[in-house]
Amino acid sequence: MSAPVWIAVGLLGGVGALLRFVVDGIVTAQVRRDLPIGTFLVNVSGSALLGFLVGLGFTGDRLVLVGTATIGSYTTFSTWMLEAHRLAEDGELAAAGANLLVSLAVGLGAAALGRAIGRQL
């Protein structure tokens, strides 16, 4: 990768992370539940967007910049795991399990749906 692509990865990564912070904050403020709905929506929407880009045929630098840098920093595996761990630690085992299983199932479905939509365009 060229130096401009590396610089763009850093900049777009920052944009994705800020977007995640904003979306999660807005959702959490509106929903006001103990369940991590903000993280769930961020990860599902990111899965759908990444699937869509792959369906459109993004490869190479375009996929690195938009997919890995932007969407990769927008979604958050580590926060998802930490939130599930915290639920379990607080004795909310059913909520922790639901968070993990529902997020995984819906995320995979969103990625598949995004990819299918992208292929049609």
C-alpha positions in Angstrom: 0.0 0.0 0.0 1.1 3.5 -0.7 1.7 6.2 1.9 -1.4 8.1 0.9 -3.5 4.9 1.4 -1.9 4.4 4.9 -2.7 8.0 5.8 -6.3 7.6 4.6 -6.6 4.4 6.6 -5.7 6.4 9.8 -8.1 9.3 8.9 -11.0 7.1 7.9 -10.4 4.9 11.0 -10.9 8.0 13.1 -14.1 8.9 11.3 -15.5 5.4 11.8 -14.6 5.4 15.5 -16.2 8.8 16.0 -19.3 7.7 14.1 -19.5 4.6 16.4 -19.3 6.8 19.5 -22.1 9.1 18.2 -24.4 6.4 17.1 -24.0 4.3 20.2 -24.5 7.4 22.4 -27.7 8.5 20.6 -29.2 5.0 20.7 -28.2 4.4 24.4 -29.7 7.8 25.4 -33.0 7.0 23.6 -33.4 3.4 24.7 -32.1 3.6 28.3 -31.9 -0.1 28.9 -29.3 -2.2 30.6 -28.8 -4.2 27.4 -26.1 -2.8 25.0 -28.5 -1.9 22.2 -26.2 0.8 20.9 -23.4 -1.6 20.3 -25.8 -4.1 18.8 -27.1 -1.6 16.3 -23.6 -0.4 15.4 -22.3 -3.9 14.8 -25.4 -5.0 12.8 -25.4 -1.9 10.6 -21.7 -2.3 10.1 -22.1 -5.9 9.1 -24.8 -5.0 6.6 -22.6 -2.2 5.1 -19.6 -4.4 4.8 -21.6 -7.1 3.1 -23.1 -4.5 0.8 -19.6 -3.3 -0.2 -18.4 -6.9 -0.9 -21.6 -7.5 -2.9 -20.9 -4.4 -5.0 -17.5 -5.9 -5.7 -15.2 -3.6 -3.7 -11.7 -5.0 -3.7 -8.1 -3.7 -3.1 -7.6 -0.2 -1.8 -11.3 0.7 -2.0 -12.2 -2.2 0.3 -9.3 -1.4 2.6 -10.3 2.2 2.9 -14.1 1.9 3.2 -14.4 -1.6 4.6 -11.4 -2.1 6.9 -10.6 1.4 7.9 -14.0 3.0 8.1 -16.4 0.2 8.8 -13.8 -1.8 10.8 -13.3 1.0 13.2 -17.1 1.8 13.3 -17.9 -1.8 14.5 -16.6 -3.1 17.7 -16.0 -6.7 18.6 -14.1 -5.9 21.8 -16.9 -3.7 23.2 -19.5 -6.4 22.4 -17.4 -9.0 24.3 -16.9 -6.7 27.3 -20.5 -5.8 27.5 -21.5 -9.5 27.4 -18.9 -10.2 30.1 -20.3 -7.4 32.3 -23.8 -8.8 31.9 -22.6 -12.2 33.0 -20.5 -10.7 35.8 -23.7 -8.9 37.1 -25.5 -12.2 37.1 -27.5 -11.5 34.0 -26.6 -14.8 32.3 -29.6 -14.9 30.1 -29.1 -11.4 28.9 -25.4 -12.1 28.3 -26.2 -15.2 26.3 -28.9 -13.5 24.3 -26.5 -10.6 23.6 -24.0 -13.0 22.2 -26.3 -15.3 20.2 -28.7 -12.7 18.9 -25.8 -10.3 17.9 -24.1 -13.2 16.1 -27.2 -14.4 14.3 -28.5 -11.0 13.3 -25.0 -9.8 12.3 -24.5 -12.8 10.0 -27.9 -12.2 8.5 -27.2 -8.5 8.0 -23.9 -9.2 6.3 -25.6 -11.8 4.0 -28.5 -9.4 3.2 -26.1 -6.5 2.5 -24.1 -8.7 0.2 -27.2 -9.9 -1.6 -28.4 -6.3 -2.1 -25.0 -5.2 -3.3 -24.9 -8.0 -5.9 -28.2 -6.9 -7.3 -27.0 -3.3 -8.0 
